[in-house]
Amino acid sequence: VFAAGHRIAASIFMTGLSSCLPYEKLEREYPIFRAAVNGGERALARSQRGSVLTRAADAEMSDKIDALMTRLANPPFDAAPDFNATAVSLGMSYSSFRHFFRQRAGASPAHYWNERRMAFAAHELAETSATIQQIAERCGFATPAYFTAAFTRSKGVSPTAFRGHACFSAK
């Protein structure tokens, strides 16, 4: 459980006999348990809001999130970032990291990264003569077909159609 300043405030340990608490039940009940922990983190954050320590930690975290946003917005896009590892490296749970990132960036980390690589792909289509396959590889897609499907979902038009119409912007 993380507190203000994204510092560990508590940890939770569960134990029980496997006959009383089988793994399947733990697996099924985990989302409820995780929601309770997240609620505790939010309540703790509300109770500590406004302290000098919290404001300083939030400013430091904002700087770290801004640096991460810059890294995510620029190539290479060849591999999906490990946001769980990023959260751990920042000393917080993934849900706290995702919440803080969304507050700062206006989108979840994965959505933000995907939007940026689609903007990069649109730029490549509009400004270069790179093939769809080359752009797909630069954007971290395993196949041009997968890239085409993702680009079409994101932009509402296929990469080929996007390239063929000068009226589309590379947003």
N, C-alpha and C positions, 0 to 999 in steps of 0.2 A: 504494500500500500504506500503510495507516494504522497508526500505532503508538499507544502509550499516550497518553492525553490527546487522542486523536482527531486527532493531528497527522500530517501526511504524513511517512512514513519513507522511501519510495522510490517511483519510478514505473517503469513498464515500457513499453518502446517496441519494437515489432516492425516489421521491414521485410523485404522479400523480392521477388523477381521474380514478377510476376503469373503467369508460366508455371509457376513452381515452387510457388506458394502462391496458387491461385485463390481469389477471394472466397467461393465456395460452400464450399470447404474451411474457410476461416477461420470462416465462419458456423456450420458444423457442429461445429467444434472449440472454439468460444468457451465453452460451458458447462464443458468440462474445464479450460480456461485460467482461467476465473473461479473455479472451485473451488480450483485451486492457489493463486491469489492470496488467496482467503478463508482457506485453510489457513495461509498465511504470516502473515496478519494475526493469526489466533488464536494461532499459535506465538509471535509477537512479543509479543502481549498477555500470554500466560502467563509469558514470560521477564521481563517488566517488572512483573508483578503485585506489589502491596505497596509500591511506591515512593511517597514522599510526593507526587511529581508526579502519579502515576497516581490516588491517592486524591483529591487536590484536583480533578483533571480530571473524575473520575467524579462527584464531588459537584456540580460545575458542570453536567455533562451531565445529571445527575438533575434538577436544577432546571429545565433547559431542556425536558427530556422532560415533567416535571410541568406546566409551562406549556402545552406543546403538547397534553397530554391534556385539560387544562381547556378549551382552545380547541376541540378536536375533540368534546368532550362537550356543547357548547352550540350552539344555532342561531346563525347560519344554516347549514343543511345543503344549500343550493341548488347547490353545486358540489363535486365530489370534490376533496379536497386533492391537491396534487402532492407526493407523498412523496419522489420523486427530488430535486426542487428543495429540499425541506426538508433532506434529507441533505446536499446540497451546501452549503446555508447554515450547517449545523452543522459543516462541514469534515470530513465522513466519507463513505465509500462507502455506497450504499444498503444493502448487506448488513450492514455494521457498524451502521448506524442501526436497521435492522429488528431485529437481534439485541438491541441495547441497549434499544430500545423494548419488545420482547417481554419482556425481563427485568424491566423496570420496570412494565409495564402488564398482563402476563399474556396478551397477545394481540398479533398483528401490528398495525401501524398501521391497515391497511385494515379488518381484522376489528374492531378497537376502534372505529373511526369508524362502521362499519356497525351494530355493536351499540348504540352511543349514539343513532344516528338512529332505529333501530327502537324503542328505549326512549322516545324523544321522540314517535314516532308513536303508540305505545301510550298514552302520557299524553294526547296530543291526542284520540285516540279515546274515552278514558274520561272526560275532563274538559271537552271542548268539544263544540260542535255543528257544528264544521267538517266540510265534506263530504270524502269520500275523495279527490276531486280536489284540494281545497285542501291537505289533509295531504300528499298525494303531491308537490305542488309545493313545499311547505315543507321536505320531506325530500329534495329534489333528484332526484325521479324524473321521467322524461320523460312517462310516461303513468300513469294510475291502474291500468291492467292490470299494468304492470311493478311498481309499488308493491305491488299486491295479491299478486302472486306472491312477491316478496321478503319481505313481511310474513308470509305464510303459511309460507314456509320457515323463517323465524326464530322465529315464535311457535307454529307448529303449528295455527293457526286463521286463517281469513280476517279481514280488518279488520272486515267487517260482523258476523261471528259474535263477534268480540272485543268489539265495541261493544255487542252485544245481550246479553252475559252479564256481570252485575255481579260474578260470582265470579272473573273474570280480574283479575290485578293488572297494573299498568302498569310492570312491571319491564323 
